[in-house]
Amino acid sequence: MSNGTELAWFKSSYSGTEGDNCIEVAITEQAVRVRDSKDVTRPHFAVGREEWSRFVGFAAGA
């Protein structure tokens, strides 16, 4: 797994400017990578794009 320096990380537009309790995601062809925005030096994890889509749908109440 890469350290994430070459990935384009972003936070949700719903995230506040405080910088607390947020995650960042980076989308690749193979997976969606997720990391803690408060400590970007920690390893991130990856989930398949289909699984991520199901998770987001569940979280949105769809």
KESETOR-676658 format. One record per residue: x, z, y of N, C-alpha, C in turn. Coordinates in steps of 0.2 Angstrom, whole numbers, plus 5000, padded with zeros to 4 digits. Atoms other than C-alpha are relative to their C-alpha. Layout:
! KESETOR-676658
<n.px=X; n.pz=Z; n.py=Y; ca.px=X; ca.pz=Z; ca.py=Y; c.px=X; c.pz=Z; c.py=Y>;
...
! end
This chain:
! KESETOR-676658
<n.px=5004; n.pz=5000; n.py=4994; ca.px=5000; ca.pz=5000; ca.py=5000; c.px=5005; c.pz=5000; c.py=5006>;
<n.px=4996; n.pz=5000; n.py=4994; ca.px=5007; ca.pz=4996; ca.py=5017; c.px=4998; c.pz=5006; c.py=5005>;
<n.px=5001; n.pz=4995; n.py=4995; ca.px=5009; ca.pz=5008; ca.py=5031; c.px=4995; c.pz=4999; c.py=5006>;
<n.px=5005; n.pz=5001; n.py=4995; ca.px=4996; ca.pz=5000; ca.py=5042; c.px=5003; c.pz=4997; c.py=5006>;
<n.px=4997; n.pz=5002; n.py=4993; ca.px=5008; ca.pz=4994; ca.py=5056; c.px=4998; c.pz=4993; c.py=5001>;
<n.px=5002; n.pz=5007; n.py=4998; ca.px=5003; ca.pz=4976; ca.py=5054; c.px=4993; c.pz=4998; c.py=4999>;
<n.px=5007; n.pz=5001; n.py=5000; ca.px=4985; ca.pz=4978; ca.py=5052; c.px=4996; c.pz=5002; c.py=5006>;
<n.px=5004; n.pz=4999; n.py=4993; ca.px=4972; ca.pz=4977; ca.py=5066; c.px=4995; c.pz=5006; c.py=4999>;
<n.px=5004; n.pz=4995; n.py=5001; ca.px=4964; ca.pz=4994; ca.py=5066; c.px=4995; c.pz=5001; c.py=5006>;
<n.px=5005; n.pz=4999; n.py=4994; ca.px=4948; ca.pz=4998; ca.py=5076; c.px=4995; c.pz=5006; c.py=4998>;
<n.px=5005; n.pz=4995; n.py=5001; ca.px=4936; ca.pz=5012; ca.py=5078; c.px=4993; c.pz=4997; c.py=5002>;
<n.px=5007; n.pz=5002; n.py=4998; ca.px=4917; ca.pz=5011; ca.py=5080; c.px=4999; c.pz=5000; c.py=5007>;
<n.px=5001; n.pz=4999; n.py=4993; ca.px=4910; ca.pz=5008; ca.py=5097; c.px=4996; c.pz=5006; c.py=5001>;
<n.px=5003; n.pz=4993; n.py=4999; ca.px=4900; ca.pz=5024; ca.py=5094; c.px=5005; c.pz=5006; c.py=5000>;
<n.px=4995; n.pz=4994; n.py=4999; ca.px=4916; ca.pz=5034; ca.py=5094; c.px=5001; c.pz=5001; c.py=5007>;
<n.px=4999; n.pz=4998; n.py=4993; ca.px=4919; ca.pz=5044; ca.py=5109; c.px=5007; c.pz=4999; c.py=5002>;
<n.px=4993; n.pz=5001; n.py=4997; ca.px=4934; ca.pz=5044; ca.py=5120; c.px=5004; c.pz=5007; c.py=4999>;
<n.px=4996; n.pz=4994; n.py=5002; ca.px=4939; ca.pz=5062; ca.py=5114; c.px=5005; c.pz=4999; c.py=4995>;
<n.px=4995; n.pz=5001; n.py=5005; ca.px=4948; ca.pz=5055; ca.py=5099; c.px=4999; c.pz=5005; c.py=4994>;
<n.px=5001; n.pz=4996; n.py=5006; ca.px=4941; ca.pz=5068; ca.py=5087; c.px=4995; c.pz=4998; c.py=4995>;
<n.px=5004; n.pz=5002; n.py=5006; ca.px=4933; ca.pz=5066; ca.py=5070; c.px=4998; c.pz=4993; c.py=5000>;
<n.px=5001; n.pz=5007; n.py=5000; ca.px=4935; ca.pz=5047; ca.py=5070; c.px=5004; c.pz=4997; c.py=4994>;
<n.px=4996; n.pz=5004; n.py=5005; ca.px=4941; ca.pz=5035; ca.py=5056; c.px=5001; c.pz=4993; c.py=5004>;
<n.px=4999; n.pz=5007; n.py=4998; ca.px=4948; ca.pz=5018; ca.py=5059; c.px=5000; c.pz=4996; c.py=4994>;
<n.px=5000; n.pz=5005; n.py=5006; ca.px=4946; ca.pz=5003; ca.py=5048; c.px=5004; c.pz=4994; c.py=5002>;
<n.px=4996; n.pz=5007; n.py=4999; ca.px=4956; ca.pz=4987; ca.py=5046; c.px=4997; c.pz=4996; c.py=4994>;
<n.px=5003; n.pz=5004; n.py=5005; ca.px=4948; ca.pz=4973; ca.py=5037; c.px=5005; c.pz=4994; c.py=4998>;
<n.px=4996; n.pz=5006; n.py=5003; ca.px=4958; ca.pz=4961; ca.py=5025; c.px=4996; c.pz=4996; c.py=4996>;
<n.px=5003; n.pz=5005; n.py=5004; ca.px=4953; ca.pz=4947; ca.py=5014; c.px=4998; c.pz=5004; c.py=4993>;
<n.px=5001; n.pz=4997; n.py=5006; ca.px=4954; ca.pz=4959; ca.py=4999; c.px=4996; c.pz=5007; c.py=5000>;
<n.px=5003; n.pz=4993; n.py=4999; ca.px=4948; ca.pz=4976; ca.py=5006; c.px=4999; c.pz=5002; c.py=5007>;
<n.px=5000; n.pz=4997; n.py=4993; ca.px=4943; ca.pz=4987; ca.py=5020; c.px=5004; c.pz=5006; c.py=4999>;
<n.px=4996; n.pz=4994; n.py=5000; ca.px=4956; ca.pz=5000; ca.py=5024; c.px=4998; c.pz=5005; c.py=5005>;
<n.px=5002; n.pz=4994; n.py=4996; ca.px=4952; ca.pz=5017; ca.py=5031; c.px=5005; c.pz=5005; c.py=5001>;
<n.px=4995; n.pz=4994; n.py=4998; ca.px=4962; ca.pz=5030; ca.py=5040; c.px=4997; c.pz=5005; c.py=5005>;
<n.px=5002; n.pz=4994; n.py=4995; ca.px=4961; ca.pz=5046; ca.py=5050; c.px=5003; c.pz=4998; c.py=5007>;
<n.px=4998; n.pz=5002; n.py=4994; ca.px=4962; ca.pz=5041; ca.py=5068; c.px=5004; c.pz=5006; c.py=5004>;
<n.px=4997; n.pz=4994; n.py=4997; ca.px=4969; ca.pz=5059; ca.py=5072; c.px=5008; c.pz=5000; c.py=4998>;
<n.px=4994; n.pz=5000; n.py=5003; ca.px=4984; ca.pz=5056; ca.py=5061; c.px=5002; c.pz=4994; c.py=4996>;
<n.px=4999; n.pz=5007; n.py=5003; ca.px=4989; ca.pz=5038; ca.py=5058; c.px=5006; c.pz=4999; c.py=4996>;
<n.px=4994; n.pz=5000; n.py=5004; ca.px=5005; ca.pz=5043; ca.py=5049; c.px=4998; c.pz=5001; c.py=4993>;
<n.px=5002; n.pz=4998; n.py=5007; ca.px=4995; ca.pz=5049; ca.py=5034; c.px=4998; c.pz=4993; c.py=4997>;
<n.px=5002; n.pz=5006; n.py=5004; ca.px=4992; ca.pz=5036; ca.py=5020; c.px=4993; c.pz=4998; c.py=5001>;
<n.px=5007; n.pz=5002; n.py=4999; ca.px=4976; ca.pz=5026; ca.py=5022; c.px=4998; c.pz=4998; c.py=4993>;
<n.px=5002; n.pz=5002; n.py=5007; ca.px=4965; ca.pz=5021; ca.py=5007; c.px=4996; c.pz=4993; c.py=5001>;
<n.px=5004; n.pz=5007; n.py=5000; ca.px=4956; ca.pz=5004; ca.py=5003; c.px=4994; c.pz=5000; c.py=4995>;
<n.px=5006; n.pz=5001; n.py=5004; ca.px=4939; ca.pz=5000; ca.py=4996; c.px=4999; c.pz=4993; c.py=5000>;
<n.px=5002; n.pz=5007; n.py=5000; ca.px=4933; ca.pz=4983; ca.py=4991; c.px=4995; c.pz=4999; c.py=5005>;
<n.px=5004; n.pz=5002; n.py=4994; ca.px=4923; ca.pz=4974; ca.py=5004; c.px=4993; c.pz=5001; c.py=4998>;
<n.px=5007; n.pz=4999; n.py=5003; ca.px=4907; ca.pz=4974; ca.py=4993; c.px=4998; c.pz=5007; c.py=5000>;
<n.px=5002; n.pz=4992; n.py=5000; ca.px=4908; ca.pz=4993; ca.py=4991; c.px=5000; c.pz=5003; c.py=5007>;
<n.px=5001; n.pz=4998; n.py=4993; ca.px=4911; ca.pz=4995; ca.py=5009; c.px=4994; c.pz=4998; c.py=5003>;
<n.px=5006; n.pz=5002; n.py=4998; ca.px=4896; ca.pz=4985; ca.py=5013; c.px=4994; c.pz=5005; c.py=4998>;
<n.px=5006; n.pz=4995; n.py=5002; ca.px=4885; ca.pz=4996; ca.py=5002; c.px=5001; c.pz=5007; c.py=5003>;
<n.px=5000; n.pz=4993; n.py=4997; ca.px=4892; ca.pz=5012; ca.py=5009; c.px=4998; c.pz=5000; c.py=5007>;
<n.px=5002; n.pz=5001; n.py=4993; ca.px=4889; ca.pz=5006; ca.py=5027; c.px=4992; c.pz=4999; c.py=5000>;
<n.px=5007; n.pz=5001; n.py=5000; ca.px=4871; ca.pz=5001; ca.py=5022; c.px=4997; c.pz=5007; c.py=4998>;
<n.px=5003; n.pz=4994; n.py=5002; ca.px=4868; ca.pz=5018; ca.py=5014; c.px=5001; c.pz=5005; c.py=5006>;
<n.px=4999; n.pz=4996; n.py=4994; ca.px=4876; ca.pz=5027; ca.py=5029; c.px=4995; c.pz=4999; c.py=5006>;
<n.px=5005; n.pz=5002; n.py=4994; ca.px=4864; ca.pz=5017; ca.py=5041; c.px=4993; c.pz=5001; c.py=4998>;
<n.px=5007; n.pz=4998; n.py=5003; ca.px=4849; ca.pz=5022; ca.py=5030; c.px=4996; c.pz=4994; c.py=4998>;
<n.px=5003; n.pz=5006; n.py=5002; ca.px=4846; ca.pz=5004; ca.py=5025; c.px=4998; c.pz=5000; c.py=4993>;
! end
